[in-house]
Amino acid sequence: MATPRTPAGSARERILETAFRLFYAYGPRGVGVDTVIAESGVAKATLYKHFPRKDDLVLAYLDRVDQAWFGALWAAARAAGEAPRDQLLGMYDALAGACRREGYHGCAFINTAAESPAGSEVHARTVEHKNVVRAWVTDLARRAGAAEPELLARQLTLLLDGGLAAGVLDGDPAVAEAAKRSARALVDAAIG
């Protein structure tokens, strides 16, 4: 009996799911294309049909991480209420969820940036993600009435990134609560 053919979308999805799992655990540079091929169960030609360069696969991985993480931040902020001030603090609940997740390895963007040459397409994508998050937080800070919304956004995103890093260094879920309390002090000082 012939093996049923897998639709191209399914093969691409398997490749991405495998890359997501491996790249997040070991970093994109720590995982060879042959490992992704073997673990996803696709032919080498299939992988290269969908992702002609490894960097194309890394960029697709980062896009997927961006959707998941930014979606989690947005959902946590919205769950905190309608007021932008509440949303600025609510986003730290996404940090709490991330730090408690099994297999947590920190921020995929920071990890990938650390192993990518500055100026490369992959490094630029990590910077773009951080800029988009900061722009969103700046908008929330502006709508909340912060006197210096760009400064508050920079402080809050630095605190968020520090929480992501400390969550993997300490393995202590209390990191997220400490970050949220610090964020509250910053928001109170900036908004009054």
Buried (B, 14 or more C-beta within 10 A) or exposed (E): EEEEEBEEEEBBBBBBEBBBBBBBEEBBBEBEBEBBBEBBEBEEEBBBBBBEEBBBBBBBBBEBBBEEBBEBBBBBBEEBEEEBBBBBBBBBBBBBBBBEEEEBBBBBBBBBBEEBEEEEEBBBBBEEBBEEBBEBBBEBBBBBEBEEBBBBBBBBBEBBBBBBBBBBEEEEBEBBBBBBEBBBEBBEEBBE
